[in-house]
Amino acid sequence: MAKKTKQRYPHLLGSKWTATQKTWGWRHFQVMNRRNEGKWVFAELVSSCDPDTRFWINAKQLKDKDMWEAGWKTLEEMNSEPEVPFWQE
């Protein structure tokens, strides 16, 4: 029986991302398609404000915190200090 391989980035489709710098004039994107090419996984990002703005990116780049943050964040959220839970103060 063939060994089933684990899918890389299983929750990629439909995920939402915020670029730390404007990308193609926008910051908020959603993954609309994914493509596997050998050992690489690519994600098609589409701007939430302009569906004509779309591009492919290596999904591994989405893990780079200097370039992308998971979810849709405001500039204020991105620039603020991370909240410390009250029990750790």
PDB file of N, CA, C and O in Angstrom:
ATOM      1  N   MET A   1       0.841  -1.182   0.000  1.00  0.00           N
ATOM      2  CA  MET A   1       0.000   0.000   0.000  1.00  0.00           C
ATOM      3  C   MET A   1       0.889   1.249   0.000  1.00  0.00           C
ATOM      4  O   MET A   1       1.872   1.305   0.738  1.00  0.00           O
ATOM      5  N   ALA A   2       0.559   2.223  -0.801  1.00  0.00           N
ATOM      6  CA  ALA A   2       1.355   3.446  -0.899  1.00  0.00           C
ATOM      7  C   ALA A   2       1.222   4.277   0.370  1.00  0.00           C
ATOM      8  O   ALA A   2       0.149   4.380   0.964  1.00  0.00           O
ATOM      9  N   LYS A   3       2.340   4.863   0.763  1.00  0.00           N
ATOM     10  CA  LYS A   3       2.348   5.710   1.956  1.00  0.00           C
ATOM     11  C   LYS A   3       1.755   7.075   1.607  1.00  0.00           C
ATOM     12  O   LYS A   3       2.167   7.714   0.638  1.00  0.00           O
ATOM     13  N   LYS A   4       0.797   7.506   2.398  1.00  0.00           N
ATOM     14  CA  LYS A   4       0.152   8.801   2.152  1.00  0.00           C
ATOM     15  C   LYS A   4       1.050   9.908   2.707  1.00  0.00           C
ATOM     16  O   LYS A   4       1.460   9.863   3.867  1.00  0.00           O
ATOM     17  N   THR A   5       1.348  10.897   1.870  1.00  0.00           N
ATOM     18  CA  THR A   5       2.189  12.000   2.324  1.00  0.00           C
ATOM     19  C   THR A   5       1.329  13.091   2.936  1.00  0.00           C
ATOM     20  O   THR A   5       0.200  13.336   2.512  1.00  0.00           O
ATOM     21  N   LYS A   6       1.886  13.729   3.931  1.00  0.00           N
ATOM     22  CA  LYS A   6       1.188  14.811   4.618  1.00  0.00           C
ATOM     23  C   LYS A   6       1.173  16.054   3.723  1.00  0.00           C
ATOM     24  O   LYS A   6       2.199  16.436   3.163  1.00  0.00           O
ATOM     25  N   GLN A   7       0.008  16.673   3.597  1.00  0.00           N
ATOM     26  CA  GLN A   7      -0.107  17.872   2.776  1.00  0.00           C
ATOM     27  C   GLN A   7       0.544  19.046   3.498  1.00  0.00           C
ATOM     28  O   GLN A   7       0.276  19.287   4.675  1.00  0.00           O
ATOM     29  N   ARG A   8       1.395  19.768   2.789  1.00  0.00           N
ATOM     30  CA  ARG A   8       2.010  20.960   3.356  1.00  0.00           C
ATOM     31  C   ARG A   8       1.040  22.127   3.232  1.00  0.00           C
ATOM     32  O   ARG A   8       0.363  22.275   2.215  1.00  0.00           O
ATOM     33  N   TYR A   9       0.978  22.944   4.257  1.00  0.00           N
ATOM     34  CA  TYR A   9       0.100  24.118   4.299  1.00  0.00           C
ATOM     35  C   TYR A   9      -1.368  23.723   4.079  1.00  0.00           C
ATOM     36  O   TYR A   9      -2.001  24.228   3.152  1.00  0.00           O
ATOM     37  N   PRO A  10      -1.914  22.838   4.908  1.00  0.00           N
ATOM     38  CA  PRO A  10      -3.280  22.348   4.682  1.00  0.00           C
ATOM     39  C   PRO A  10      -4.365  23.414   4.816  1.00  0.00           C
ATOM     40  O   PRO A  10      -5.437  23.267   4.230  1.00  0.00           O
ATOM     41  N   HIS A  11      -4.116  24.475   5.566  1.00  0.00           N
ATOM     42  CA  HIS A  11      -5.141  25.512   5.781  1.00  0.00           C
ATOM     43  C   HIS A  11      -4.865  26.771   4.961  1.00  0.00           C
ATOM     44  O   HIS A  11      -5.383  27.843   5.274  1.00  0.00           O
ATOM     45  N   LEU A  12      -4.067  26.645   3.931  1.00  0.00           N
ATOM     46  CA  LEU A  12      -3.659  27.797   3.133  1.00  0.00           C
ATOM     47  C   LEU A  12      -4.831  28.435   2.384  1.00  0.00           C
ATOM     48  O   LEU A  12      -4.995  29.655   2.411  1.00  0.00           O
ATOM     49  N   LEU A  13      -5.642  27.618   1.720  1.00  0.00           N
ATOM     50  CA  LEU A  13      -6.748  28.152   0.916  1.00  0.00           C
ATOM     51  C   LEU A  13      -7.738  28.915   1.784  1.00  0.00           C
ATOM     52  O   LEU A  13      -8.219  28.394   2.791  1.00  0.00           O
ATOM     53  N   GLY A  14      -8.039  30.140   1.397  1.00  0.00           N
ATOM     54  CA  GLY A  14      -8.991  30.960   2.141  1.00  0.00           C
ATOM     55  C   GLY A  14      -8.375  31.747   3.279  1.00  0.00           C
ATOM     56  O   GLY A  14      -9.048  32.581   3.885  1.00  0.00           O
ATOM     57  N   SER A  15      -7.097  31.498   3.585  1.00  0.00           N
ATOM     58  CA  SER A  15      -6.471  32.223   4.696  1.00  0.00           C
ATOM     59  C   SER A  15      -6.271  33.691   4.324  1.00  0.00           C
ATOM     60  O   SER A  15      -6.151  34.039   3.149  1.00  0.00           O
ATOM     61  N   LYS A  16      -6.237  34.543   5.349  1.00  0.00           N
ATOM     62  CA  LYS A  16      -6.134  35.990   5.156  1.00  0.00           C
ATOM     63  C   LYS A  16      -4.790  36.469   5.688  1.00  0.00           C
ATOM     64  O   LYS A  16      -4.302  35.985   6.709  1.00  0.00           O
ATOM     65  N   TRP A  17      -4.197  37.434   4.974  1.00  0.00           N
ATOM     66  CA  TRP A  17      -2.857  37.906   5.298  1.00  0.00           C
ATOM     67  C   TRP A  17      -2.773  39.419   5.182  1.00  0.00           C
ATOM     68  O   TRP A  17      -3.459  40.033   4.365  1.00  0.00           O
ATOM     69  N   THR A  18      -1.919  40.009   6.013  1.00  0.00           N
ATOM     70  CA  THR A  18      -1.636  41.438   5.955  1.00  0.00           C
ATOM     71  C   THR A  18      -0.161  41.619   5.631  1.00  0.00           C
ATOM     72  O   THR A  18       0.705  41.074   6.317  1.00  0.00           O
ATOM     73  N   ALA A  19       0.120  42.384   4.586  1.00  0.00           N
ATOM     74  CA  ALA A  19       1.502  42.695   4.227  1.00  0.00           C
ATOM     75  C   ALA A  19       2.013  43.790   5.158  1.00  0.00           C
ATOM     76  O   ALA A  19       1.291  44.742   5.451  1.00  0.00           O
ATOM     77  N   THR A  20       3.255  43.660   5.625  1.00  0.00           N
ATOM     78  CA  THR A  20       3.814  44.676   6.514  1.00  0.00           C
ATOM     79  C   THR A  20       4.116  45.965   5.749  1.00  0.00           C
ATOM     80  O   THR A  20       4.156  47.041   6.346  1.00  0.00           O
ATOM     81  N   GLN A  21       4.328  45.869   4.443  1.00  0.00           N
ATOM     82  CA  GLN A  21       4.511  47.022   3.563  1.00  0.00           C
ATOM     83  C   GLN A  21       3.471  46.913   2.449  1.00  0.00           C
ATOM     84  O   GLN A  21       3.046  45.811   2.101  1.00  0.00           O
ATOM     85  N   LYS A  22       3.068  48.038   1.896  1.00  0.00           N
ATOM     86  CA  LYS A  22       2.106  47.984   0.793  1.00  0.00           C
ATOM     87  C   LYS A  22       2.660  47.115  -0.330  1.00  0.00           C
ATOM     88  O   LYS A  22       3.820  47.244  -0.722  1.00  0.00           O
ATOM     89  N   THR A  23       1.814  46.236  -0.835  1.00  0.00           N
ATOM     90  CA  THR A  23       2.180  45.330  -1.917  1.00  0.00           C
ATOM     91  C   THR A  23       1.181  45.540  -3.040  1.00  0.00           C
ATOM     92  O   THR A  23      -0.014  45.297  -2.868  1.00  0.00           O
ATOM     93  N   TRP A  24       1.664  45.989  -4.186  1.00  0.00           N
ATOM     94  CA  TRP A  24       0.796  46.334  -5.309  1.00  0.00           C
ATOM     95  C   TRP A  24      -0.248  47.370  -4.880  1.00  0.00           C
ATOM     96  O   TRP A  24      -1.355  47.405  -5.418  1.00  0.00           O
ATOM     97  N   GLY A  25       0.114  48.210  -3.911  1.00  0.00           N
ATOM     98  CA  GLY A  25      -0.762  49.285  -3.454  1.00  0.00           C
ATOM     99  C   GLY A  25      -1.713  48.901  -2.339  1.00  0.00           C
ATOM    100  O   GLY A  25      -2.498  49.738  -1.892  1.00  0.00           O
ATOM    101  N   TRP A  26      -1.668  47.648  -1.870  1.00  0.00           N
ATOM    102  CA  TRP A  26      -2.603  47.171  -0.854  1.00  0.00           C
ATOM    103  C   TRP A  26      -1.881  46.408   0.246  1.00  0.00           C
ATOM    104  O   TRP A  26      -0.723  46.019   0.089  1.00  0.00           O
ATOM    105  N   ARG A  27      -2.573  46.197   1.359  1.00  0.00           N
ATOM    106  CA  ARG A  27      -2.004  45.443   2.480  1.00  0.00           C
ATOM    107  C   ARG A  27      -2.760  44.157   2.794  1.00  0.00           C
ATOM    108  O   ARG A  27      -2.160  43.201   3.284  1.00  0.00           O
ATOM    109  N   HIS A  28      -4.047  44.111   2.525  1.00  0.00           N
ATOM    110  CA  HIS A  28      -4.867  42.958   2.926  1.00  0.00           C
ATOM    111  C   HIS A  28      -5.146  42.039   1.739  1.00  0.00           C
ATOM    112  O   HIS A  28      -5.614  42.471   0.685  1.00  0.00           O
ATOM    113  N   PHE A  29      -4.841  40.750   1.949  1.00  0.00           N
ATOM    114  CA  PHE A  29      -4.962  39.761   0.883  1.00  0.00           C
ATOM    115  C   PHE A  29      -5.582  38.476   1.410  1.00  0.00           C
ATOM    116  O   PHE A  29      -5.553  38.195   2.608  1.00  0.00           O
ATOM    117  N   GLN A  30      -6.146  37.700   0.482  1.00  0.00           N
ATOM    118  CA  GLN A  30      -6.693  36.391   0.814  1.00  0.00           C
ATOM    119  C   GLN A  30      -6.160  35.383  -0.203  1.00  0.00           C
ATOM    120  O   GLN A  30      -6.025  35.696  -1.386  1.00  0.00           O
ATOM    121  N   VAL A  31      -5.861  34.175   0.265  1.00  0.00           N
ATOM    122  CA  VAL A  31      -5.378  33.114  -0.622  1.00  0.00           C
ATOM    123  C   VAL A  31      -6.578  32.513  -1.348  1.00  0.00           C
ATOM    124  O   VAL A  31      -7.474  31.948  -0.721  1.00  0.00           O
ATOM    125  N   MET A  32      -6.587  32.639  -2.674  1.00  0.00           N
ATOM    126  CA  MET A  32      -7.709  32.149  -3.474  1.00  0.00           C
ATOM    127  C   MET A  32      -7.398  30.815  -4.158  1.00  0.00           C
ATOM    128  O   MET A  32      -8.313  30.040  -4.436  1.00  0.00           O
ATOM    129  N   ASN A  33      -6.123  30.540  -4.433  1.00  0.00           N
ATOM    130  CA  ASN A  33      -5.722  29.291  -5.084  1.00  0.00           C
ATOM    131  C   ASN A  33      -4.389  28.840  -4.516  1.00  0.00           C
ATOM    132  O   ASN A  33      -3.621  29.635  -3.975  1.00  0.00           O
ATOM    133  N   ARG A  34      -4.131  27.548  -4.651  1.00  0.00           N
ATOM    134  CA  ARG A  34      -2.821  27.015  -4.288  1.00  0.00           C
ATOM    135  C   ARG A  34      -2.357  26.110  -5.415  1.00  0.00           C
ATOM    136  O   ARG A  34      -3.166  25.537  -6.145  1.00  0.00           O
ATOM    137  N   ARG A  35      -1.040  25.991  -5.545  1.00  0.00           N
ATOM    138  CA  ARG A  35      -0.479  25.152  -6.602  1.00  0.00           C
ATOM    139  C   ARG A  35       0.748  24.440  -6.033  1.00  0.00           C
ATOM    140  O   ARG A  35       1.615  25.072  -5.429  1.00  0.00           O
ATOM    141  N   ASN A  36       0.814  23.143  -6.227  1.00  0.00           N
ATOM    142  CA  ASN A  36       1.980  22.360  -5.823  1.00  0.00           C
ATOM    143  C   ASN A  36       2.840  22.137  -7.054  1.00  0.00           C
ATOM    144  O   ASN A  36       2.354  21.683  -8.090  1.00  0.00           O
ATOM    145  N   GLU A  37       4.120  22.458  -6.933  1.00  0.00           N
ATOM    146  CA  GLU A  37       5.070  22.199  -8.018  1.00  0.00           C
ATOM    147  C   GLU A  37       6.282  21.524  -7.405  1.00  0.00           C
ATOM    148  O   GLU A  37       7.181  22.184  -6.884  1.00  0.00           O
ATOM    149  N   GLY A  38       6.293  20.201  -7.473  1.00  0.00           N
ATOM    150  CA  GLY A  38       7.374  19.449  -6.845  1.00  0.00           C
ATOM    151  C   GLY A  38       7.348  19.667  -5.349  1.00  0.00           C
ATOM    152  O   GLY A  38       6.323  19.455  -4.700  1.00  0.00           O
ATOM    153  N   LYS A  39       8.477  20.089  -4.801  1.00  0.00           N
ATOM    154  CA  LYS A  39       8.533  20.320  -3.352  1.00  0.00           C
ATOM    155  C   LYS A  39       8.040  21.712  -2.958  1.00  0.00           C
ATOM    156  O   LYS A  39       8.010  22.038  -1.771  1.00  0.00           O
ATOM    157  N   TRP A  40       7.660  22.522  -3.914  1.00  0.00           N
ATOM    158  CA  TRP A  40       7.224  23.895  -3.644  1.00  0.00           C
ATOM    159  C   TRP A  40       5.707  23.995  -3.605  1.00  0.00           C
ATOM    160  O   TRP A  40       5.003  23.285  -4.324  1.00  0.00           O
ATOM    161  N   VAL A  41       5.217  24.888  -2.756  1.00  0.00           N
ATOM    162  CA  VAL A  41       3.785  25.194  -2.682  1.00  0.00           C
ATOM    163  C   VAL A  41       3.644  26.688  -2.950  1.00  0.00           C
ATOM    164  O   VAL A  41       4.325  27.499  -2.321  1.00  0.00           O
ATOM    165  N   PHE A  42       2.774  27.052  -3.869  1.00  0.00           N
ATOM    166  CA  PHE A  42       2.542  28.450  -4.205  1.00  0.00           C
ATOM    167  C   PHE A  42       1.114  28.835  -3.853  1.00  0.00           C
ATOM    168  O   PHE A  42       0.195  28.021  -3.944  1.00  0.00           O
ATOM    169  N   ALA A  43       0.940  30.089  -3.450  1.00  0.00           N
ATOM    170  CA  ALA A  43      -0.376  30.619  -3.100  1.00  0.00           C
ATOM    171  C   ALA A  43      -0.679  31.807  -4.003  1.00  0.00           C
ATOM    172  O   ALA A  43       0.183  32.654  -4.240  1.00  0.00           O
ATOM    173  N   GLU A  44      -1.909  31.863  -4.505  1.00  0.00           N
ATOM    174  CA  GLU A  44      -2.338  33.036  -5.266  1.00  0.00           C
ATOM    175  C   GLU A  44      -3.037  33.969  -4.291  1.00  0.00           C
ATOM    176  O   GLU A  44      -4.083  33.635  -3.734  1.00  0.00           O
ATOM    177  N   LEU A  45      -2.448  35.143  -4.090  1.00  0.00           N
ATOM    178  CA  LEU A  45      -3.020  36.145  -3.198  1.00  0.00           C
ATOM    179  C   LEU A  45      -3.824  37.141  -4.011  1.00  0.00           C
ATOM    180  O   LEU A  45      -3.400  37.585  -5.078  1.00  0.00           O
ATOM    181  N   VAL A  46      -4.997  37.486  -3.485  1.00  0.00           N
ATOM    182  CA  VAL A  46      -5.880  38.458  -4.130  1.00  0.00           C
ATOM    183  C   VAL A  46      -6.177  39.553  -3.120  1.00  0.00           C
ATOM    184  O   VAL A  46      -6.512  39.266  -1.971  1.00  0.00           O
ATOM    185  N   SER A  47      -6.055  40.804  -3.540  1.00  0.00           N
ATOM    186  CA  SER A  47      -6.336  41.931  -2.652  1.00  0.00           C
ATOM    187  C   SER A  47      -7.802  41.916  -2.241  1.00  0.00           C
ATOM    188  O   SER A  47      -8.688  41.677  -3.062  1.00  0.00           O
ATOM    189  N   SER A  48      -8.045  42.174  -0.965  1.00  0.00           N
ATOM    190  CA  SER A  48      -9.432  42.197  -0.482  1.00  0.00           C
ATOM    191  C   SER A  48     -10.182  43.426  -0.988  1.00  0.00           C
ATOM    192  O   SER A  48     -11.412  43.419  -1.039  1.00  0.00           O
ATOM    193  N   CYS A  49      -9.458  44.478  -1.362  1.00  0.00           N
ATOM    194  CA  CYS A  49     -10.094  45.717  -1.827  1.00  0.00           C
ATOM    195  C   CYS A  49     -10.157  45.828  -3.346  1.00  0.00           C
ATOM    196  O   CYS A  49     -10.949  46.604  -3.879  1.00  0.00           O
ATOM    197  N   ASP A  50      -9.330  45.060  -4.041  1.00  0.00           N
ATOM    198  CA  ASP A  50      -9.281  45.136  -5.498  1.00  0.00           C
ATOM    199  C   ASP A  50      -9.043  43.735  -6.063  1.00  0.00           C
ATOM    200  O   ASP A  50      -7.895  43.300  -6.163  1.00  0.00           O
ATOM    201  N   PRO A  51     -10.108  43.024  -6.434  1.00  0.00           N
ATOM    202  CA  PRO A  51      -9.947  41.648  -6.916  1.00  0.00           C
ATOM    203  C   PRO A  51      -9.120  41.522  -8.194  1.00  0.00           C
ATOM    204  O   PRO A  51      -8.725  40.416  -8.563  1.00  0.00           O
ATOM    205  N   ASP A  52      -8.853  42.633  -8.872  1.00  0.00           N
ATOM    206  CA  ASP A  52      -7.996  42.583 -10.057  1.00  0.00           C
ATOM    207  C   ASP A  52      -6.519  42.518  -9.681  1.00  0.00           C
ATOM    208  O   ASP A  52      -5.677  42.206 -10.522  1.00  0.00           O
ATOM    209  N   THR A  53      -6.202  42.814  -8.419  1.00  0.00           N
ATOM    210  CA  THR A  53      -4.821  42.745  -7.946  1.00  0.00           C
ATOM    211  C   THR A  53      -4.595  41.356  -7.376  1.00  0.00           C
ATOM    212  O   THR A  53      -5.077  41.025  -6.293  1.00  0.00           O
ATOM    213  N   ARG A  54      -3.853  40.547  -8.128  1.00  0.00           N
ATOM    214  CA  ARG A  54      -3.585  39.172  -7.715  1.00  0.00           C
ATOM    215  C   ARG A  54      -2.194  38.775  -8.177  1.00  0.00           C
ATOM    216  O   ARG A  54      -1.725  39.218  -9.226  1.00  0.00           O
ATOM    217  N   PHE A  55      -1.543  37.938  -7.386  1.00  0.00           N
ATOM    218  CA  PHE A  55      -0.199  37.473  -7.724  1.00  0.00           C
ATOM    219  C   PHE A  55       0.081  36.162  -6.997  1.00  0.00           C
ATOM    220  O   PHE A  55      -0.563  35.831  -6.002  1.00  0.00           O
ATOM    221  N   TRP A  56       1.058  35.427  -7.522  1.00  0.00           N
ATOM    222  CA  TRP A  56       1.470  34.156  -6.926  1.00  0.00           C
ATOM    223  C   TRP A  56       2.713  34.388  -6.078  1.00  0.00           C
ATOM    224  O   TRP A  56       3.578  35.190  -6.431  1.00  0.00           O
ATOM    225  N   ILE A  57       2.792  33.676  -4.953  1.00  0.00           N
ATOM    226  CA  ILE A  57       3.923  33.796  -4.039  1.00  0.00           C
ATOM    227  C   ILE A  57       4.242  32.403  -3.495  1.00  0.00           C
ATOM    228  O   ILE A  57       3.349  31.571  -3.333  1.00  0.00           O
ATOM    229  N   ASN A  58       5.507  32.162  -3.218  1.00  0.00           N
ATOM    230  CA  ASN A  58       5.886  30.912  -2.564  1.00  0.00           C
ATOM    231  C   ASN A  58       5.280  30.935  -1.167  1.00  0.00           C
ATOM    232  O   ASN A  58       5.522  31.873  -0.407  1.00  0.00           O
ATOM    233  N   ALA A  59       4.502  29.925  -0.819  1.00  0.00           N
ATOM    234  CA  ALA A  59       3.793  29.908   0.468  1.00  0.00           C
ATOM    235  C   ALA A  59       4.750  30.009   1.649  1.00  0.00           C
ATOM    236  O   ALA A  59       4.367  30.489   2.716  1.00  0.00           O
ATOM    237  N   LYS A  60       5.974  29.569   1.472  1.00  0.00           N
ATOM    238  CA  LYS A  60       6.968  29.644   2.551  1.00  0.00           C
ATOM    239  C   LYS A  60       7.228  31.097   2.952  1.00  0.00           C
ATOM    240  O   LYS A  60       7.541  31.368   4.111  1.00  0.00           O
ATOM    241  N   GLN A  61       7.104  32.028   2.013  1.00  0.00           N
ATOM    242  CA  GLN A  61       7.328  33.447   2.308  1.00  0.00           C
ATOM    243  C   GLN A  61       6.292  33.995   3.280  1.00  0.00           C
ATOM    244  O   GLN A  61       6.566  34.968   3.983  1.00  0.00           O
ATOM    245  N   LEU A  62       5.111  33.394   3.335  1.00  0.00           N
ATOM    246  CA  LEU A  62       4.076  33.872   4.250  1.00  0.00           C
ATOM    247  C   LEU A  62       4.468  33.661   5.712  1.00  0.00           C
ATOM    248  O   LEU A  62       3.876  34.270   6.603  1.00  0.00           O
ATOM    249  N   LYS A  63       5.443  32.818   5.961  1.00  0.00           N
ATOM    250  CA  LYS A  63       5.924  32.591   7.329  1.00  0.00           C
ATOM    251  C   LYS A  63       6.907  33.672   7.779  1.00  0.00           C
ATOM    252  O   LYS A  63       7.260  33.737   8.957  1.00  0.00           O
ATOM    253  N   ASP A  64       7.349  34.518   6.847  1.00  0.00           N
ATOM    254  CA  ASP A  64       8.305  35.587   7.167  1.00  0.00           C
ATOM    255  C   ASP A  64       7.564  36.735   7.846  1.00  0.00           C
ATOM    256  O   ASP A  64       6.839  37.484   7.192  1.00  0.00           O
ATOM    257  N   LYS A  65       7.747  36.873   9.160  1.00  0.00           N
ATOM    258  CA  LYS A  65       7.029  37.888   9.955  1.00  0.00           C
ATOM    259  C   LYS A  65       7.433  39.315   9.573  1.00  0.00           C
ATOM    260  O   LYS A  65       6.710  40.262   9.884  1.00  0.00           O
ATOM    261  N   ASP A  66       8.576  39.479   8.904  1.00  0.00           N
ATOM    262  CA  ASP A  66       8.977  40.813   8.447  1.00  0.00           C
ATOM    263  C   ASP A  66       8.186  41.246   7.218  1.00  0.00           C
ATOM    264  O   ASP A  66       8.139  42.432   6.890  1.00  0.00           O
ATOM    265  N   MET A  67       7.562  40.279   6.536  1.00  0.00           N
ATOM    266  CA  MET A  67       6.817  40.585   5.315  1.00  0.00           C
ATOM    267  C   MET A  67       5.309  40.412   5.463  1.00  0.00           C
ATOM    268  O   MET A  67       4.540  41.175   4.879  1.00  0.00           O
ATOM    269  N   TRP A  68       4.874  39.409   6.246  1.00  0.00           N
ATOM    270  CA  TRP A  68       3.458  39.055   6.321  1.00  0.00           C
ATOM    271  C   TRP A  68       3.031  38.755   7.746  1.00  0.00           C
ATOM    272  O   TRP A  68       3.812  38.242   8.548  1.00  0.00           O
ATOM    273  N   GLU A  69       1.771  39.082   8.055  1.00  0.00           N
ATOM    274  CA  GLU A  69       1.152  38.703   9.324  1.00  0.00           C
ATOM    275  C   GLU A  69      -0.143  37.973   8.999  1.00  0.00           C
ATOM    276  O   GLU A  69      -0.897  38.378   8.114  1.00  0.00           O
ATOM    277  N   ALA A  70      -0.387  36.896   9.724  1.00  0.00           N
ATOM    278  CA  ALA A  70      -1.610  36.123   9.504  1.00  0.00           C
ATOM    279  C   ALA A  70      -2.819  36.934   9.951  1.00  0.00           C
ATOM    280  O   ALA A  70      -2.772  37.617  10.975  1.00  0.00           O
ATOM    281  N   GLY A  71      -3.893  36.859   9.187  1.00  0.00           N
ATOM    282  CA  GLY A  71      -5.106  37.615   9.497  1.00  0.00           C
ATOM    283  C   GLY A  71      -5.037  39.013   8.920  1.00  0.00           C
ATOM    284  O   GLY A  71      -4.008  39.438   8.396  1.00  0.00           O
ATOM    285  N   TRP A  72      -6.144  39.716   9.025  1.00  0.00           N
ATOM    286  CA  TRP A  72      -6.180  41.103   8.579  1.00  0.00           C
ATOM    287  C   TRP A  72      -5.970  41.981   9.791  1.00  0.00           C
ATOM    288  O   TRP A  72      -6.767  41.956  10.729  1.00  0.00           O
ATOM    289  N   LYS A  73      -4.896  42.760   9.778  1.00  0.00           N
ATOM    290  CA  LYS A  73      -4.515  43.609  10.907  1.00  0.00           C
ATOM    291  C   LYS A  73      -4.558  45.069  10.485  1.00  0.00           C
ATOM    292  O   LYS A  73      -4.346  45.404   9.319  1.00  0.00           O
ATOM    293  N   THR A  74      -4.837  45.936  11.463  1.00  0.00           N
ATOM    294  CA  THR A  74      -4.743  47.375  11.217  1.00  0.00           C
ATOM    295  C   THR A  74      -3.288  47.783  11.422  1.00  0.00           C
ATOM    296  O   THR A  74      -2.509  47.042  12.023  1.00  0.00           O
ATOM    297  N   LEU A  75      -2.924  48.961  10.923  1.00  0.00           N
ATOM    298  CA  LEU A  75      -1.569  49.466  11.149  1.00  0.00           C
ATOM    299  C   LEU A  75      -1.300  49.615  12.638  1.00  0.00           C
ATOM    300  O   LEU A  75      -0.194  49.353  13.110  1.00  0.00           O
ATOM    301  N   GLU A  76      -2.321  50.037  13.371  1.00  0.00           N
ATOM    302  CA  GLU A  76      -2.182  50.205  14.818  1.00  0.00           C
ATOM    303  C   GLU A  76      -1.850  48.867  15.485  1.00  0.00           C
ATOM    304  O   GLU A  76      -0.975  48.801  16.349  1.00  0.00           O
ATOM    305  N   GLU A  77      -2.543  47.817  15.087  1.00  0.00           N
ATOM    306  CA  GLU A  77      -2.274  46.488  15.651  1.00  0.00           C
ATOM    307  C   GLU A  77      -0.866  46.009  15.299  1.00  0.00           C
ATOM    308  O   GLU A  77      -0.198  45.379  16.118  1.00  0.00           O
ATOM    309  N   MET A  78      -0.426  46.306  14.096  1.00  0.00           N
ATOM    310  CA  MET A  78       0.890  45.851  13.659  1.00  0.00           C
ATOM    311  C   MET A  78       2.018  46.606  14.351  1.00  0.00           C
ATOM    312  O   MET A  78       3.092  46.048  14.577  1.00  0.00           O
ATOM    313  N   ASN A  79       1.780  47.870  14.689  1.00  0.00           N
ATOM    314  CA  ASN A  79       2.836  48.694  15.275  1.00  0.00           C
ATOM    315  C   ASN A  79       2.837  48.698  16.794  1.00  0.00           C
ATOM    316  O   ASN A  79       3.758  49.236  17.408  1.00  0.00           O
ATOM    317  N   SER A  80       1.821  48.108  17.411  1.00  0.00           N
ATOM    318  CA  SER A  80       1.740  48.130  18.869  1.00  0.00           C
ATOM    319  C   SER A  80       2.556  46.988  19.470  1.00  0.00           C
ATOM    320  O   SER A  80       2.877  46.002  18.806  1.00  0.00           O
ATOM    321  N   GLU A  81       2.876  47.159  20.744  1.00  0.00           N
ATOM    322  CA  GLU A  81       3.575  46.111  21.480  1.00  0.00           C
ATOM    323  C   GLU A  81       2.617  44.941  21.669  1.00  0.00           C
ATOM    324  O   GLU A  81       1.419  45.156  21.850  1.00  0.00           O
ATOM    325  N   PRO A  82       3.116  43.713  21.630  1.00  0.00           N
ATOM    326  CA  PRO A  82       2.225  42.585  21.889  1.00  0.00           C
ATOM    327  C   PRO A  82       1.693  42.652  23.314  1.00  0.00           C
ATOM    328  O   PRO A  82       2.420  42.982  24.251  1.00  0.00           O
ATOM    329  N   GLU A  83       0.417  42.335  23.457  1.00  0.00           N
ATOM    330  CA  GLU A  83      -0.202  42.394  24.782  1.00  0.00           C
ATOM    331  C   GLU A  83       0.343  41.287  25.667  1.00  0.00           C
ATOM    332  O   GLU A  83       0.459  40.134  25.253  1.00  0.00           O
ATOM    333  N   VAL A  84       0.676  41.665  26.899  1.00  0.00           N
ATOM    334  CA  VAL A  84       1.131  40.694  27.884  1.00  0.00           C
ATOM    335  C   VAL A  84      -0.065  40.359  28.763  1.00  0.00           C
ATOM    336  O   VAL A  84      -0.674  41.261  29.337  1.00  0.00           O
ATOM    337  N   PRO A  85      -0.414  39.077  28.881  1.00  0.00           N
ATOM    338  CA  PRO A  85      -1.547  38.723  29.745  1.00  0.00           C
ATOM    339  C   PRO A  85      -1.320  39.230  31.164  1.00  0.00           C
ATOM    340  O   PRO A  85      -0.186  39.256  31.643  1.00  0.00           O
ATOM    341  N   PHE A  86      -2.402  39.634  31.840  1.00  0.00           N
ATOM    342  CA  PHE A  86      -2.292  40.254  33.159  1.00  0.00           C
ATOM    343  C   PHE A  86      -1.574  39.354  34.158  1.00  0.00           C
ATOM    344  O   PHE A  86      -0.934  39.857  35.081  1.00  0.00           O
ATOM    345  N   TRP A  87      -1.664  38.035  33.995  1.00  0.00           N
ATOM    346  CA  TRP A  87      -1.030  37.139  34.960  1.00  0.00           C
ATOM    347  C   TRP A  87       0.482  37.030  34.745  1.00  0.00           C
ATOM    348  O   TRP A  87       1.181  36.429  35.561  1.00  0.00           O
ATOM    349  N   GLN A  88       0.995  37.613  33.641  1.00  0.00           N
ATOM    350  CA  GLN A  88       2.434  37.584  33.395  1.00  0.00           C
ATOM    351  C   GLN A  88       3.091  38.929  33.670  1.00  0.00           C
ATOM    352  O   GLN A  88       4.298  39.075  33.483  1.00  0.00           O
ATOM    353  N   GLU A  89       2.317  39.909  34.109  1.00  0.00           N
ATOM    354  CA  GLU A  89       2.875  41.243  34.368  1.00  0.00           C
ATOM    355  C   GLU A  89       3.705  41.245  35.620  1.00  0.00           C
ATOM    356  O   GLU A  89       4.254  42.281  35.996  1.00  0.00           O
TER     357      GLU A  89
END
